[in-house]
Amino acid sequence: MCASAARPRVGVVKFASCDGCQLQLLDLEDELLALCEQFDIIEFAEATSARSEGPFDVLFVEGSISAPEHLPRIKELREQAKFLVTIGACATSGGIQALRNWGDHEAFRTAVYAHPEFVASLATSTPIAEHVKVDAELRGCPIDPRQLTELLTAFTTGRRPQLRDEAVCMECKRAGNTCVMVTRHTPCLGQVTQAGCGAICPRYGRGCYGCFGPREQANVKGLADFLQTKARMAPADLGRLFAGFCANAEPFRSAVTQFGGTPPGVMAPVGTPGGAR
């Protein structure tokens, strides 16, 4: 698909993830056809059986580093890529699978697999940036296709991508959404979460759960203090509020660690808050 030696060479690869962010690229539909006129997509397992090891002018990487074989592979890919972009919560913060970082890795494997010795996995799930240099990132679970289009357009024109640096609350206000914290007393992370999703959860009466990760200089402590003292939220519930798709990203990570409470679906180690005794 998309072949021309004169165009920038683009690759899309994945590590530990659900492939949802890659599918956002395919969901561009008509825009994808226009992109194919600007780029040569030479590696994209979701879209073509053609394989390429690079080199790449732009490489999109989805997924977290969660298995031993991921470590040498991401270093190889970094050497082949001029411009590396991480896409989605898994690649940018470790993803939902990073909840293992608070748990007992061996207990997981023993509980799930009959022969855990055959399963090679790391005790932690970490973002790509902890292992190689990352040139740009698109957050979200999944990413926003409008931000993807903007980044590619900026690349072709040689300008800086125009991505808003603001909280989800601003998206809510522009959309005319009713604040779920004010009217429903629903805990919401919109104040401390990076915008980009279009405030879809508050639009339907749910609190933001931070799938775009913490925005720069997010006042997580202020929000946590309010929810604990004014909303009388229990510490364990408060810890679980931050233990979502971007739990491993600071300062969400510190909040999960501070307030305890086993993140959903995680077996805490013996002796930890919420764990077995």
Protein Blocks (a to p, Z undefined) as FASTA:
>chain_A
ZZafkbccddddddddehlmmmmmmmnmmmmmmmmmmpccfbdfklocbdcebjafbdcd
edddfbfklmmmmmmmmmmpmbdcdedjklmnnpjmlmmmmmcfklmmmmmpmblmlpcc
dfbdcdfklmbccfbdcedjdddfklmmmmmmmmmnopacddddddfklmmmmnopacfk
lmnopacfklmgcchkoommmmnopacehlnopaehiafklmmmmmmmmnopafklmmmm
mmcfklmpcfklmmmmmngoidehiacdehiahiaZZ
